[in-house]
Amino acid sequence: MDESPSPSPRKGNEIEHKVYARAGLLGNPSDVYYGRTISFSLANFWATVKLQPSHHLIITPHPTHDLVQFSGLDHLVKRLQTEGYYGGVRLLMSICKIFYNYCNENNIELTKENFTLSYDTNIPRQTGLSGSSAIVCAALNCLLDFYRVRHLVKVEIRPDLILSAEKELGIIAGLQDRVAQVYGGLVYMDFTKDHLEKFGHGVYTPMDISLLPPLQLIYAENPSDSGKVHSTVRKRWLDGDEFIVSSMVEVADLALQGQTAILEKDYSKLADLMNRNFDLRRSMFGDDALGSLNIEMVEVARRVGAASKFTGSGGAVVVFCPDGPSQVKLLEDACKEAGFVIQPVKVVPSYLNEDDLKTLSG
């Protein structure tokens, strides 16, 4: 293979894509168990990726998230304890590989042009808001536009490409986050096994974001006790554990009921479903796996009469205050006392463009 640089990079034409954080409203974690979920794009936080044509293909390390220079050993160790070993460079490399292989396998011809990729993100780490997949999704959008192949890669397939890039790096996750971030807005997802195996993707149904009631987001700035959320549940499910299998079916059914409740604006029902979702997760995973800090975020909301559940696998909580602004004020005061951050949820409308919509099945 010719590894020489592109002789004449395309002039100008910097491409930039922004992808928002994701919050699971109902049904998680059943997306990795052939279940159903409802998720939305969270405008409070986002990741951006920029692509600039260049002679060589360059992946630019982030000055903060890919730090390699330290003031001393204490700085390095403290950094690893709070931020971990990995930044976003590996994510960008992985999606480049997955994208290239997918195009080769599907006879999608790519021009021999090179580029420089860089990224930035303000999505808090370890909050279950899908920070990694936001970077990968934004990078995939840049690649689709740079090579002018957006119309050749179906929208339904893109979440699978993003998930494959993360699996390549050992990141354990399901399709839910990537679907919400590819589609934007509010999406009901059905991951029924037969459909997944036949078509390679689930059934994804966008919903009107104006149907949602006001929601709140709670998270911890320093999630020191995040627990080991995936625990032994996956193995028990694979082994046919009756309690786990039946509980996952019930979790998936909450999303189905939730779709109806949202469409009918039955917010009392929605509150009950959110609470039941967390209770089922807790009964399956156990308190040690979930982590005391995560449980306390849910309990803070419940103590003021609000409905609450994890946005993902822990680290942040989505809350509905059925009694309105006065209850939100009580929640804000309780969060301040507990040391949690609280923000009103801002939902992003769907950001699929005309080229994207043309690729949708049906």
Disulfide bonds with the S-S distance in Angstrom:
none
